[in-house]
Amino acid sequence: MQTPPATGLHNDRIHPHNSEDRRVVLRKPGSASDPLWYKDAIIYELHVKAFADSNNDGIGDFRGLIGKLDYLQDLGVTCIWVLPFFPSPLRDDGYDISDYTNVHPSYGTLADFQEFLDAAHKRGMQVLIELVLNHTSDQHRWFQRARLAPPGSVERDFYVWSDTENKFQGVRIIFSDTETSNWTWDPVANAYYWHRFFSHQPDLNFDNPLVVEETLAVMRFWLDMGVDGLRMDAIPYLVERDGTNCENLPETHAIIKKFRAAIDSEYSNRFVLAEANQWPTDVRPYFGEGDECQMAFHFPLMPRIYVAIRQEDCLPITEIMAQTPDIPANCQWGLFLRNHDELTLEMVTDDERDYMYLAYSANPRMRLNLGIRRRLAPLLDNNRLRIELLNSILFSFPGTPILYYGDEIGMGDNVELGDRNGVRTPIQWNAEKNAGFSQADPEKLYSPVISDPVYGYLAVNVQEQLENPSSLLQWTRNMIGLRKLFPVFGRGTFRILTTSNRKVLAYLRQYGSQTVLCVANISRSAQPVLLDLNEFQGRTPVEMLGYVTFPKITAQPYVLTLSPYAFLWFELQVAVAEDDLPIRHPAAALATDISEWDAPPVLVRDAQLVAPTVASDTALAERGSAPVAVLDQEQRTETDLLILIEPANREELDKGVAAILGQFGDSFRPERAVMAYPAREGDPGAALGPQAIGGAPWLTLLPFVSDSGWHPAPWHTAQTFFNASRLASEQEARAVMLLSRDSVSLSRNALASLSKCVLTQSIDLAVPWYLLSPYEGLLSHAILYPLTRALYGSAIRYPLAGDLVLSAGFTGAIAARLDPSAGSREESFVWPATEAVLSGYSSAQVQIRRGHVTQPEGYDVTALLTRVVGALFADIEARALDWQQSRPVARILEIDTAKASEAAAPEPSSPADARPMIESFRLASSNLQDIWGQVMTPRTLLAVKRLAQANGTEHTMPDALWVRIVYDFLAAYRARAVNRNHLLGALLPLYLGWAASYVLAISNHGEETAEQRIDALAGAFEADKPYLVARWRWPDRFNP
């Protein structure tokens, strides 16, 4: 349990103190990596007592909440807003706090809270807590001490006192239903104390500097524990002045700035949320110049959404948005449809309030203060279309959406319960006792569960909706996932589009290259709309929920027809220009002075490495070795090329050196190159400096110590690029070459061709296009190339090539993007080809013939497919935001270094034997039906069965079928429907089925058809991409 800071907060007597009085506490960094993480957040508001009861006392607690974090993570929540959980008399449901630095015993302990906080962070969720600083409970020790203290004393001045109740005349009474004055007489103090809310909640006196310091200590206490955000409750009322309405005063903003400055100077990536129930223009100052609160609720918007949908007129929404001022770039609006309080009608006109009362609360018991105490679903008559419509507005309007617990399943309320308790009932987990919330006797529950026929837990619960693909819960989860794919919703600009039909709301969201058009029909009947989209002529609207392409935008008004309460989100995709298509340069200038076949090799066949000692050239020559000298670091100059290789042993290193010397002929050779190889800490060679190679003064050997294992290409890991970036910086290298152990089999001058692209042609990534036999490289042809081309627009034929050259800048950019903690993980593969395309770096692929490829002993094709395809699937999952965007095929420079001669072609090869592949495929079709049935749609599975029953010579797997198989497996990988290793293992026989079909096709019709087959397959992957996107975005709604 954390020890509270040693401040006046826990002393019997308040005393002035400064930073030296307060114990120095180690400040924690924020759990989020992005300082603006709250802009993209999905906030879920909950009360600990209402979520899950772990000890069966009838009250929810932190340990119960910990057990439900997986549910919140699966829903897509990224930030949990926890309502007050501090010690309290609970006369205002915890907003009457009696101890700021502890946990109410009913909810657990500080240790439980810390465990909850750590568990949430582990799942990638931040935590926002309440900071109720305007007032305390009258049971707080500060107030009890103030009552007894003499007037004018430090202790007394913690609160606002008066001898009469005539001070601050004209200030509105917020809880007019229960309070008749903002002053209450205290017989112990023999004076009146000030309160803006209930009389048992006296307001703190922020004119007292000690109050400011003590509240800062409270903030530090929770931020030190790791809390990510603080919601400042009732923030407009901190300071009082005669002659004002005691709201939004300049002195209040000065205090907020002080709070924010302290937080920013001592903590990273935290945020402050202001609860200021004011008009937008009055809320704007709470952002300051980005130096007060980072977020504030947009209270006036919420009731006007309800007015608009009931009146079937979008004017209330468009008017309030027009009155909403711009805010600083680091700030954000907090948006919600419902929360723990009543649906507040403070910031509406009298006419609008009267209309809302009549439309949404015919029963007077539904009204409280100036609001309506009902949940979302009952407010909308449990109309699923209207619930979805309002949520679509919530998720697409400018701001961060906040969901109130239970609204994701359409929970109801209980208006028979007093105060606001009707919307704070236990969440309904299942149809079992107490809705699965607690095993306590029902009479022990803090509140009865909803049990009416429409909204009761037998009809509405999480478990039932998890099992129903069409449930509101699944719909909400998928909408959250879709929103998270597009930063435009959290960070983009907002513009209302004028329409002649006021029953249709249309608006644009724009951020960077993303433009999204949102259109909503807020009426109960179908509606047409004409939109002026002239500025987007030539763009194609792609409906984002189903990835459906609509007609291209022209100069004419764009016509749409929407069904009742329907909404559409369109990504306005830019058309692909001819110049963006892949091009080939068969006679590129780069190749004219490098003849791959004619240049004589410069190969020192007897070049060897010697023991790491300094020896004379004569002594080395006598030992039969090429001269090696240890160079002084002071002699280092700028390097053209840094070459990284990981030899398995000394013999491989010798071969690597020989290969490098042989690859760079007189036609092109870097002026200075450094060949680096890893050495383990403590090895004799690890301490050596650069070593010159005799007969090759341009090449230097350099051992280096890696922080962790450096995995050899072709499977480059994060650590590869950390090492490469560091060494390139140290050696002042302009380019970096990564070599596989098979680089010795590359055709002559291949590496020179790759290097020259980067060193002389301003190319950032040069990769080989291997000129292989039609029966080689099938895994790349079948999955790697067509899938990366379809999803990323990368037309690089071998996206996981083992030998490549990168500019130093591109190498550093990759290293900077990667997670350092992934460096030592073997599975942390990096795809440079994808990085280049997505990051806008220039690429070229050079046609290169490769000879034999050595396979490791005990080579296992299953392990190969699992490893490589698994790495690709993982990359696709991590880059979902990228590949679901509009992306033309990137411009890739293709360089043909081979002359039109027999020598340029690959060695003739015998056709591969398709029979064992077909046999494996057929055997699996009998043994793997169960797992295939969990992955593939029935239509695809039926086509696979029919193919398995076909005659061997008639074994033909259509491209469309193979594409659906790969996309189904990719969707299953994302959904984790099957153990991922088992999933990829089950893909192998299907891959063999495709390979057999491919082999039979090219052996029967000539090898020249191989290129046509590969191009056709890539086209099929591109054409069927909407199928994958639809499955990815709506996995549970998908109906095969």
Number of C-alpha atoms within 10 A of each C-alpha: 9 13 8 16 18 13 19 18 22 15 9 10 11 19 12 11 13 8 8 7 11 13 11 10 10 8 15 14 17 21 20 17 10 13 13 19 16 29 24 23 22 25 25 22 21 22 24 23 27 25 26 27 27 21 16 17 16 26 24 26 28 28 20 24 25 20 14 13 18 15 11 18 15 11 20 23 23 22 26 25 21 16 20 24 27 23 22 24 18 16 13 16 17 19 24 25 28 22 20 23 21 19 20 21 13 19 23 20 17 20 14 18 22 18 15 20 21 20 16 23 20 11 14 14 25 28 23 23 21 18 25 20 23 23 25 25 27 20 18 20 16 23 23 16 17 21 23 13 16 13 16 9 11 18 22 21 22 23 24 21 28 16 11 12 17 9 17 17 13 12 17 14 16 17 17 15 10 13 15 12 19 25 24 21 17 12 9 11 17 14 18 18 24 25 24 23 21 23 21 17 24 27 28 25 22 23 18 14 12 20 21 20 20 17 19 16 21 21 20 21 21 21 22 20 16 22 25 28 25 22 23 21 18 19 23 23 21 24 22 23 12 11 11 13 15 20 20 21 16 10 15 20 21 13 18 23 19 14 20 20 13 14 19 13 8 14 18 19 18 27 25 25 28 25 21 23 20 18 18 22 12 15 22 19 16 27 25 18 15 17 18 24 28 27 25 26 23 21 26 21 23 21 23 23 23 20 21 20 22 18 16 18 20 24 18 18 21 23 12 16 18 10 11 18 11 12 18 13 11 17 26 26 22 23 23 21 23 24 21 19 18 22 24 22 23 18 19 17 10 11 9 16 19 12 15 22 19 12 14 19 17 11 10 11 14 20 21 21 17 18 19 22 27 27 26 23 22 17 20 18 11 16 13 14 15 20 22 18 20 20 20 22 19 21 22 22 23 23 26 26 26 24 23 22 22 27 20 22 25 22 27 27 24 22 18 10 15 10 18 21 18 23 25 24 24 31 27 28 23 19 17 14 15 23 22 20 26 26 18 16 12 14 9 14 23 15 18 16 23 23 17 13 10 14 21 18 27 19 16 25 24 26 15 18 20 15 12 14 17 13 20 20 24 23 19 19 20 21 21 20 19 18 21 20 19 22 16 22 26 27 22 21 16 18 17 16 16 15 14 10 14 19 25 26 24 23 18 20 22 17 16 10 11 18 22 25 23 22 23 24 29 29 23 16 13 14 20 14 20 16 16 16 16 14 10 17 15 17 19 20 23 24 18 22 16 18 20 14 16 12 12 16 20 16 12 12 13 15 12 12 13 19 15 17 24 22 21 18 21 21 23 26 22 18 14 15 9 9 9 12 14 17 15 13 13 14 14 14 12 18 20 11 13 21 17 23 17 10 17 16 16 16 18 18 14 12 20 20 18 16 9 16 12 14 14 11 15 12 11 16 12 9 11 13 17 23 23 27 21 18 17 10 9 6 7 12 11 15 22 23 29 28 25 23 24 20 18 10 8 12 11 15 18 16 19 22 24 19 23 21 23 20 27 23 20 11 12 16 20 16 12 17 23 25 21 19 19 20 21 16 13 9 10 12 18 17 16 18 18 23 22 20 22 18 14 15 11 17 25 24 23 25 18 20 18 16 13 15 17 24 20 19 22 20 21 24 23 28 28 25 24 22 22 25 23 14 21 26 16 12 18 17 24 19 27 33 24 22 23 21 21 18 24 22 14 20 17 24 29 24 27 20 30 27 29 21 26 25 19 9 12 12 22 23 29 29 30 29 21 21 19 17 18 24 18 13 13 17 18 19 23 21 20 20 22 28 26 24 23 22 25 25 23 27 27 28 21 20 23 25 22 19 22 24 28 28 27 25 18 22 24 18 16 19 22 13 10 16 11 12 10 14 23 17 14 16 18 19 25 22 19 23 26 22 18 20 22 17 11 10 16 20 26 23 26 25 21 28 24 22 17 10 12 10 9 7 6 6 10 11 11 14 14 13 17 21 17 19 19 20 18 21 20 17 16 19 17 12 16 17 14 16 20 20 19 19 19 20 19 24 21 19 21 24 26 20 27 22 17 9 8 9 12 17 15 16 14 9 11 10 15 15 13 19 14 12 21 25 17 15 22 20 13 18 21 11 11 13 15 10 15 24 13 16 25 22 16 14 11 19 20 13 13 22 14 10 21 22 11 12 10 16 11 10 20 20 19 15 21 15 17 22 25 22 22 20 23 22 24 25 23 21 21 18 15 11 14 17 12 17 13 11 22 22 15 21 22 20 22 24 21 20 27 23 23 24 22 26 21 21 17 19 18 10 10 11 16 11 16 20 13 12 16 20 14 14 23 23 16 21 26 19 13 15 19 17 18 23 22 18 22 25 25 21 18 19 16 15 10 9
